[in-house]
Amino acid sequence: MEADESSGPRGVVLGRERLAVAAVQDRWRIDDEWWRKEVSRLYFSLLLEDGRTLTIYRDLATGRWSQQNYG
């Protein structure tokens, strides 16, 4: 993951392929379950240079980036 602190992700690695982020389509933050194990994430919906879309998030407690898998 390549990220710019002000504007978000600039590039991602999917398998062996490195792709530039063409646009950040949406950005949102979730802070939840503070009474159990805290969940604090910053999500990004991305349009990649090859036309694919991808949702990723940064765990704000650990700084780790992950891909959001649906279903």
Biopython code that builds the backbone (N, CA, C, O; Angstrom):
import numpy as np
from Bio.PDB.StructureBuilder import StructureBuilder

atoms = [
    (1, "MET", "N", (0.848, -1.181, 0.000)),
    (1, "MET", "CA", (0.000, 0.000, 0.000)),
    (1, "MET", "C", (0.886, 1.233, 0.000)),
    (1, "MET", "O", (1.798, 1.357, 0.818)),
    (2, "GLU", "N", (0.615, 2.124, -0.906)),
    (2, "GLU", "CA", (1.247, 3.435, -0.917)),
    (2, "GLU", "C", (0.183, 4.429, -0.499)),
    (2, "GLU", "O", (-0.913, 4.442, -1.060)),
    (3, "ALA", "N", (0.496, 5.261, 0.482)),
    (3, "ALA", "CA", (-0.514, 6.209, 0.963)),
    (3, "ALA", "C", (0.107, 7.576, 1.172)),
    (3, "ALA", "O", (1.278, 7.715, 1.527)),
    (4, "ASP", "N", (-0.711, 8.565, 0.942)),
    (4, "ASP", "CA", (-0.377, 9.952, 1.214)),
    (4, "ASP", "C", (-1.261, 10.353, 2.389)),
    (4, "ASP", "O", (-2.484, 10.250, 2.296)),
    (5, "GLU", "N", (-0.679, 10.798, 3.471)),
    (5, "GLU", "CA", (-1.443, 11.090, 4.691)),
    (5, "GLU", "C", (-2.591, 12.077, 4.471)),
    (5, "GLU", "O", (-3.602, 12.018, 5.171)),
    (6, "SER", "N", (-2.440, 12.978, 3.505)),
    (6, "SER", "CA", (-3.489, 13.979, 3.308)),
    (6, "SER", "C", (-4.611, 13.508, 2.380)),
    (6, "SER", "O", (-5.776, 13.846, 2.594)),
    (7, "SER", "N", (-4.264, 12.728, 1.349)),
    (7, "SER", "CA", (-5.288, 12.376, 0.369)),
    (7, "SER", "C", (-5.640, 10.891, 0.344)),
    (7, "SER", "O", (-6.562, 10.495, -0.368)),
    (8, "GLY", "N", (-4.934, 10.072, 1.096)),
    (8, "GLY", "CA", (-5.252, 8.649, 1.149)),
    (8, "GLY", "C", (-4.390, 7.815, 0.233)),
    (8, "GLY", "O", (-3.303, 8.238, -0.159)),
    (9, "PRO", "N", (-4.869, 6.618, -0.117)),
    (9, "PRO", "CA", (-4.085, 5.663, -0.898)),
    (9, "PRO", "C", (-3.743, 6.160, -2.296)),
    (9, "PRO", "O", (-4.572, 6.777, -2.966)),
    (10, "ARG", "N", (-2.511, 5.886, -2.732)),
    (10, "ARG", "CA", (-2.062, 6.236, -4.085)),
    (10, "ARG", "C", (-1.825, 5.011, -4.940)),
    (10, "ARG", "O", (-1.849, 5.101, -6.168)),
    (11, "GLY", "N", (-1.596, 3.858, -4.310)),
    (11, "GLY", "CA", (-1.340, 2.634, -5.050)),
    (11, "GLY", "C", (-1.578, 1.415, -4.186)),
    (11, "GLY", "O", (-1.485, 1.478, -2.960)),
    (12, "VAL", "N", (-1.888, 0.297, -4.838)),
    (12, "VAL", "CA", (-2.130, -0.956, -4.125)),
    (12, "VAL", "C", (-1.404, -2.095, -4.852)),
    (12, "VAL", "O", (-1.101, -1.997, -6.041)),
    (13, "VAL", "N", (-1.139, -3.150, -4.128)),
    (13, "VAL", "CA", (-0.561, -4.361, -4.699)),
    (13, "VAL", "C", (-1.599, -5.459, -4.553)),
    (13, "VAL", "O", (-2.015, -5.789, -3.442)),
    (14, "LEU", "N", (-2.019, -6.027, -5.688)),
    (14, "LEU", "CA", (-2.980, -7.130, -5.709)),
    (14, "LEU", "C", (-2.275, -8.328, -6.318)),
    (14, "LEU", "O", (-2.000, -8.347, -7.518)),
    (15, "GLY", "N", (-1.982, -9.322, -5.500)),
    (15, "GLY", "CA", (-1.180, -10.447, -5.969)),
    (15, "GLY", "C", (0.208, -9.950, -6.299)),
    (15, "GLY", "O", (0.919, -9.436, -5.435)),
    (16, "ARG", "N", (0.592, -10.108, -7.561)),
    (16, "ARG", "CA", (1.904, -9.612, -8.010)),
    (16, "ARG", "C", (1.798, -8.318, -8.809)),
    (16, "ARG", "O", (2.786, -7.822, -9.348)),
    (17, "GLU", "N", (0.598, -7.789, -8.874)),
    (17, "GLU", "CA", (0.328, -6.608, -9.698)),
    (17, "GLU", "C", (0.269, -5.348, -8.840)),
    (17, "GLU", "O", (-0.408, -5.310, -7.812)),
    (18, "ARG", "N", (0.978, -4.334, -9.275)),
    (18, "ARG", "CA", (0.956, -3.034, -8.601)),
    (18, "ARG", "C", (0.126, -2.078, -9.445)),
    (18, "ARG", "O", (0.408, -1.864, -10.624)),
    (19, "LEU", "N", (-0.922, -1.496, -8.814)),
    (19, "LEU", "CA", (-1.842, -0.626, -9.546)),
    (19, "LEU", "C", (-1.939, 0.742, -8.877)),
    (19, "LEU", "O", (-1.951, 0.852, -7.651)),
    (20, "ALA", "N", (-2.008, 1.770, -9.700)),
    (20, "ALA", "CA", (-2.214, 3.120, -9.193)),
    (20, "ALA", "C", (-3.692, 3.335, -8.879)),
    (20, "ALA", "O", (-4.567, 2.722, -9.492)),
    (21, "VAL", "N", (-3.946, 4.198, -7.933)),
    (21, "VAL", "CA", (-5.321, 4.603, -7.617)),
    (21, "VAL", "C", (-5.678, 5.759, -8.528)),
    (21, "VAL", "O", (-5.052, 6.817, -8.478)),
    (22, "ALA", "N", (-6.696, 5.553, -9.368)),
    (22, "ALA", "CA", (-7.147, 6.613, -10.276)),
    (22, "ALA", "C", (-7.966, 7.650, -9.524)),
    (22, "ALA", "O", (-7.874, 8.844, -9.806)),
    (23, "ALA", "N", (-8.780, 7.187, -8.550)),
    (23, "ALA", "CA", (-9.617, 8.110, -7.780)),
    (23, "ALA", "C", (-10.055, 7.455, -6.473)),
    (23, "ALA", "O", (-10.285, 6.247, -6.404)),
    (24, "VAL", "N", (-10.161, 8.280, -5.448)),
    (24, "VAL", "CA", (-10.805, 7.860, -4.205)),
    (24, "VAL", "C", (-12.265, 8.248, -4.357)),
    (24, "VAL", "O", (-12.603, 9.432, -4.375)),
    (25, "GLN", "N", (-13.136, 7.240, -4.467)),
    (25, "GLN", "CA", (-14.555, 7.501, -4.719)),
    (25, "GLN", "C", (-15.315, 7.866, -3.447)),
    (25, "GLN", "O", (-16.281, 8.628, -3.488)),
    (26, "ASP", "N", (-14.875, 7.319, -2.328)),
    (26, "ASP", "CA", (-15.544, 7.610, -1.054)),
    (26, "ASP", "C", (-14.571, 7.317, 0.073)),
    (26, "ASP", "O", (-13.620, 6.552, -0.089)),
    (27, "ARG", "N", (-14.820, 7.932, 1.210)),
    (27, "ARG", "CA", (-13.991, 7.756, 2.400)),
    (27, "ARG", "C", (-14.909, 7.876, 3.604)),
    (27, "ARG", "O", (-15.722, 8.798, 3.675)),
    (28, "TRP", "N", (-14.785, 6.943, 4.565)),
    (28, "TRP", "CA", (-15.591, 7.014, 5.785)),
    (28, "TRP", "C", (-14.860, 6.356, 6.944)),
    (28, "TRP", "O", (-13.951, 5.547, 6.756)),
    (29, "ARG", "N", (-15.274, 6.719, 8.123)),
    (29, "ARG", "CA", (-14.637, 6.207, 9.338)),
    (29, "ARG", "C", (-15.671, 5.488, 10.189)),
    (29, "ARG", "O", (-16.818, 5.920, 10.301)),
    (30, "ILE", "N", (-15.239, 4.374, 10.790)),
    (30, "ILE", "CA", (-16.090, 3.624, 11.703)),
    (30, "ILE", "C", (-15.360, 3.482, 13.031)),
    (30, "ILE", "O", (-14.225, 3.010, 13.086)),
    (31, "ASP", "N", (-16.023, 3.893, 14.087)),
    (31, "ASP", "CA", (-15.554, 3.699, 15.457)),
    (31, "ASP", "C", (-16.672, 2.980, 16.190)),
    (31, "ASP", "O", (-17.771, 3.517, 16.333)),
    (32, "ASP", "N", (-16.395, 1.764, 16.656)),
    (32, "ASP", "CA", (-17.473, 0.954, 17.216)),
    (32, "ASP", "C", (-16.952, 0.002, 18.288)),
    (32, "ASP", "O", (-15.749, -0.238, 18.398)),
    (33, "GLU", "N", (-17.861, -0.522, 19.057)),
    (33, "GLU", "CA", (-17.642, -1.549, 20.066)),
    (33, "GLU", "C", (-16.542, -1.197, 21.063)),
    (33, "GLU", "O", (-15.731, -2.054, 21.414)),
    (34, "TRP", "N", (-16.506, 0.011, 21.506)),
    (34, "TRP", "CA", (-15.498, 0.428, 22.466)),
    (34, "TRP", "C", (-15.608, -0.343, 23.775)),
    (34, "TRP", "O", (-14.632, -0.423, 24.521)),
    (35, "TRP", "N", (-16.778, -0.912, 24.069)),
    (35, "TRP", "CA", (-16.973, -1.639, 25.315)),
    (35, "TRP", "C", (-16.383, -3.057, 25.254)),
    (35, "TRP", "O", (-16.201, -3.685, 26.297)),
    (36, "ARG", "N", (-16.085, -3.565, 24.064)),
    (36, "ARG", "CA", (-15.458, -4.880, 23.888)),
    (36, "ARG", "C", (-14.024, -4.664, 23.447)),
    (36, "ARG", "O", (-13.171, -4.233, 24.223)),
    (37, "LYS", "N", (-13.783, -4.970, 22.201)),
    (37, "LYS", "CA", (-12.486, -4.679, 21.583)),
    (37, "LYS", "C", (-12.719, -3.544, 20.607)),
    (37, "LYS", "O", (-13.534, -3.654, 19.691)),
    (38, "GLU", "N", (-12.017, -2.483, 20.804)),
    (38, "GLU", "CA", (-12.240, -1.286, 19.998)),
    (38, "GLU", "C", (-12.029, -1.551, 18.505)),
    (38, "GLU", "O", (-11.066, -2.204, 18.104)),
    (39, "VAL", "N", (-12.945, -1.033, 17.699)),
    (39, "VAL", "CA", (-12.830, -1.058, 16.245)),
    (39, "VAL", "C", (-12.790, 0.389, 15.787)),
    (39, "VAL", "O", (-13.747, 1.141, 15.971)),
    (40, "SER", "N", (-11.678, 0.766, 15.192)),
    (40, "SER", "CA", (-11.525, 2.123, 14.670)),
    (40, "SER", "C", (-10.833, 2.003, 13.318)),
    (40, "SER", "O", (-9.641, 1.707, 13.242)),
    (41, "ARG", "N", (-11.598, 2.238, 12.251)),
    (41, "ARG", "CA", (-11.091, 2.042, 10.896)),
    (41, "ARG", "C", (-11.437, 3.220, 9.994)),
    (41, "ARG", "O", (-12.484, 3.854, 10.132)),
    (42, "LEU", "N", (-10.539, 3.486, 9.082)),
    (42, "LEU", "CA", (-10.761, 4.491, 8.050)),
    (42, "LEU", "C", (-10.835, 3.752, 6.720)),
    (42, "LEU", "O", (-9.852, 3.162, 6.273)),
    (43, "TYR", "N", (-12.011, 3.788, 6.088)),
    (43, "TYR", "CA", (-12.276, 3.059, 4.851)),
    (43, "TYR", "C", (-12.118, 3.962, 3.633)),
    (43, "TYR", "O", (-12.340, 5.171, 3.697)),
    (44, "PHE", "N", (-11.724, 3.334, 2.510)),
    (44, "PHE", "CA", (-11.612, 4.026, 1.233)),
    (44, "PHE", "C", (-12.209, 3.147, 0.139)),
    (44, "PHE", "O", (-11.871, 1.968, 0.039)),
    (45, "SER", "N", (-13.080, 3.702, -0.667)),
    (45, "SER", "CA", (-13.563, 3.036, -1.872)),
    (45, "SER", "C", (-12.744, 3.615, -3.021)),
    (45, "SER", "O", (-12.765, 4.820, -3.272)),
    (46, "LEU", "N", (-12.022, 2.734, -3.713)),
    (46, "LEU", "CA", (-11.060, 3.178, -4.715)),
    (46, "LEU", "C", (-11.448, 2.757, -6.118)),
    (46, "LEU", "O", (-12.023, 1.688, -6.320)),
    (47, "LEU", "N", (-11.132, 3.600, -7.082)),
    (47, "LEU", "CA", (-11.175, 3.248, -8.494)),
    (47, "LEU", "C", (-9.722, 3.086, -8.912)),
    (47, "LEU", "O", (-8.931, 4.024, -8.809)),
    (48, "LEU", "N", (-9.372, 1.888, -9.384)),
    (48, "LEU", "CA", (-7.998, 1.610, -9.771)),
    (48, "LEU", "C", (-7.773, 1.950, -11.236)),
    (48, "LEU", "O", (-8.727, 2.109, -11.997)),
    (49, "GLU", "N", (-6.515, 2.059, -11.627)),
    (49, "GLU", "CA", (-6.162, 2.462, -12.995)),
    (49, "GLU", "C", (-6.708, 1.520, -14.062)),
    (49, "GLU", "O", (-6.893, 1.932, -15.207)),
    (50, "ASP", "N", (-6.970, 0.256, -13.705)),
    (50, "ASP", "CA", (-7.489, -0.698, -14.690)),
    (50, "ASP", "C", (-9.016, -0.751, -14.719)),
    (50, "ASP", "O", (-9.595, -1.583, -15.418)),
    (51, "GLY", "N", (-9.678, 0.144, -13.954)),
    (51, "GLY", "CA", (-11.135, 0.229, -13.949)),
    (51, "GLY", "C", (-11.817, -0.556, -12.838)),
    (51, "GLY", "O", (-13.016, -0.389, -12.613)),
    (52, "ARG", "N", (-11.075, -1.407, -12.141)),
    (52, "ARG", "CA", (-11.655, -2.152, -11.021)),
    (52, "ARG", "C", (-11.885, -1.231, -9.839)),
    (52, "ARG", "O", (-11.219, -0.207, -9.690)),
    (53, "THR", "N", (-12.842, -1.612, -8.997)),
    (53, "THR", "CA", (-13.057, -0.901, -7.740)),
    (53, "THR", "C", (-12.628, -1.810, -6.596)),
    (53, "THR", "O", (-12.672, -3.035, -6.707)),
    (54, "LEU", "N", (-12.217, -1.193, -5.500)),
    (54, "LEU", "CA", (-11.696, -1.922, -4.364)),
    (54, "LEU", "C", (-11.998, -1.121, -3.106)),
    (54, "LEU", "O", (-11.886, 0.105, -3.101)),
    (55, "THR", "N", (-12.382, -1.815, -2.041)),
    (55, "THR", "CA", (-12.570, -1.162, -0.749)),
    (55, "THR", "C", (-11.479, -1.653, 0.193)),
    (55, "THR", "O", (-11.311, -2.857, 0.392)),
    (56, "ILE", "N", (-10.745, -0.716, 0.768)),
    (56, "ILE", "CA", (-9.697, -1.040, 1.721)),
    (56, "ILE", "C", (-9.924, -0.221, 2.985)),
    (56, "ILE", "O", (-10.691, 0.741, 2.988)),
    (57, "TYR", "N", (-9.247, -0.616, 4.057)),
    (57, "TYR", "CA", (-9.324, 0.180, 5.279)),
    (57, "TYR", "C", (-8.003, 0.147, 6.016)),
    (57, "TYR", "O", (-7.193, -0.767, 5.855)),
    (58, "ARG", "N", (-7.812, 1.162, 6.822)),
    (58, "ARG", "CA", (-6.647, 1.238, 7.705)),
    (58, "ARG", "C", (-7.148, 1.109, 9.132)),
    (58, "ARG", "O", (-7.994, 1.883, 9.581)),
    (59, "ASP", "N", (-6.613, 0.119, 9.840)),
    (59, "ASP", "CA", (-6.922, -0.039, 11.259)),
    (59, "ASP", "C", (-6.187, 1.076, 11.988)),
    (59, "ASP", "O", (-4.957, 1.107, 11.995)),
    (60, "LEU", "N", (-6.921, 1.981, 12.593)),
    (60, "LEU", "CA", (-6.305, 3.149, 13.209)),
    (60, "LEU", "C", (-5.599, 2.822, 14.521)),
    (60, "LEU", "O", (-4.789, 3.619, 14.993)),
    (61, "ALA", "N", (-5.886, 1.673, 15.115)),
    (61, "ALA", "CA", (-5.193, 1.256, 16.337)),
    (61, "ALA", "C", (-3.814, 0.677, 16.022)),
    (61, "ALA", "O", (-2.860, 0.896, 16.769)),
    (62, "THR", "N", (-3.710, -0.070, 14.904)),
    (62, "THR", "CA", (-2.449, -0.734, 14.567)),
    (62, "THR", "C", (-1.713, -0.088, 13.399)),
    (62, "THR", "O", (-0.508, -0.282, 13.237)),
    (63, "GLY", "N", (-2.443, 0.687, 12.577)),
    (63, "GLY", "CA", (-1.859, 1.283, 11.376)),
    (63, "GLY", "C", (-1.819, 0.328, 10.182)),
    (63, "GLY", "O", (-1.306, 0.682, 9.120)),
    (64, "ARG", "N", (-2.352, -0.865, 10.353)),
    (64, "ARG", "CA", (-2.319, -1.903, 9.307)),
    (64, "ARG", "C", (-3.409, -1.662, 8.264)),
    (64, "ARG", "O", (-4.535, -1.290, 8.594)),
    (65, "TRP", "N", (-3.042, -1.886, 6.977)),
    (65, "TRP", "CA", (-3.976, -1.780, 5.866)),
    (65, "TRP", "C", (-4.522, -3.161, 5.519)),
    (65, "TRP", "O", (-3.790, -4.150, 5.571)),
    (66, "SER", "N", (-5.807, -3.234, 5.166)),
    (66, "SER", "CA", (-6.440, -4.496, 4.767)),
    (66, "SER", "C", (-7.465, -4.232, 3.678)),
    (66, "SER", "O", (-7.987, -3.127, 3.536)),
    (67, "GLN", "N", (-7.735, -5.284, 2.912)),
    (67, "GLN", "CA", (-8.796, -5.223, 1.903)),
    (67, "GLN", "C", (-10.081, -5.685, 2.541)),
    (67, "GLN", "O", (-10.093, -6.674, 3.274)),
    (68, "GLN", "N", (-11.179, -4.972, 2.268)),
    (68, "GLN", "CA", (-12.500, -5.364, 2.769)),
    (68, "GLN", "C", (-13.083, -6.367, 1.780)),
    (68, "GLN", "O", (-13.278, -6.054, 0.605)),
    (69, "ASN", "N", (-13.356, -7.562, 2.263)),
    (69, "ASN", "CA", (-13.991, -8.592, 1.441)),
    (69, "ASN", "C", (-15.454, -8.672, 1.802)),
    (69, "ASN", "O", (-15.811, -8.754, 2.977)),
    (70, "TYR", "N", (-16.298, -8.648, 0.791)),
    (70, "TYR", "CA", (-17.742, -8.714, 1.011)),
    (70, "TYR", "C", (-18.229, -10.121, 0.671)),
    (70, "TYR", "O", (-17.824, -10.731, -0.318)),
    (71, "GLY", "N", (-19.125, -10.609, 1.545)),
    (71, "GLY", "CA", (-19.797, -11.875, 1.286)),
    (71, "GLY", "C", (-18.943, -13.017, 1.448)),
    (71, "GLY", "O", (-19.385, -14.150, 1.259)),
]
sb = StructureBuilder()
sb.init_structure("model")
sb.init_model(0)
sb.init_chain("A")
sb.init_seg("    ")
for serial, (resi, resn, name, xyz) in enumerate(atoms, 1):
    if name == "N":
        sb.init_residue(resn, " ", resi, " ")
    sb.init_atom(name, np.array(xyz, "f"), 0.0, 1.0, " ", f" {name:<3s}", serial, name[0])
structure = sb.get_structure()
